[in-house]
Amino acid sequence: MRPLAVFAAFSLLGLFSSLVPSFLRGTLGIHNLAVIGAVSFLILATGATSEAAFSRLAGRVSVGSGLVLLLVGLAGLELALFTEVLWLFLVGTVLSGAAVGLVFTGGLGEINRVVAPARLASVISMFFVAAYLGMAAPVVLIGLLSQTMELVVAGAFIAGVVALIGLAALAVVLRTFGASATPGPTAPAPVAVRPAPADGAVHADARRDPRVPAGPEREGERREVTADGATRRP
């Protein structure tokens, strides 16, 4: 679940970074490099802010929430590309940045919680490899697809693939949330075993319950029962 989720999150980040300059300059006619850089920085700033704000959130909750935001932010970005609306693109940017931050910090939190210390370094390395592959893959694929189709269409195609990966990761998270441990058969309560009483001794329970016979009388010893039910030795 963790590598798949972080791959999807950083694929969104790679898709965004490859589309922002072309969208702002070619579609919206913005040629100010400071504005283009600020919009590109916005997704990173939002991701860092969400990591700090939700650092105490449970790992699985953080990853699940991040994947939901990923799908919403991705839809907002692609819709903004086709409608050429800047404010919608900015909203999608903020949601996407929050998604990346939640998935990243939640995935690392789950790794630290469930992985044994001896395997922690190798698992974290795989986590970062999945993240970097996710960031690089959309850039390369969009560059290849844009040679045969429009950039917006190529971006929509890659966005659909990223959405499918995000949905698969979300399905795993939801299945993990819904899984509950099946209670096994209840073991019988242990029965306390008392040592046998010594010759002539009587358990305390026997003294309390008149139905329990007393221990054997000592040899040569007689007991008489009086009229009121008490016993006495002659």
Secondary structure, 3 states (H helix, E strand, C coil): CHHHHHHHHHHHHHHHHHHHHHHHHHHCCCCCHHHHHHHHHHHHHHHHHHHHHCCCCCHHHHHHHHHHHHHHHHHHHHHHHHHCCHHHHHHHHHHHHHHHHHHHHHHHHHHHHHCCHHHHHHHHHHHHHHHHHHHHHHHHHHHHHCCCCCHHHHHHHHHHHHHHHHHHHHHHHHHHHHCCCCCCCCCCCCCCCCCCCCCCCCCHHHHHCCCCCCCCCCCCCCCEECCCCCEECC
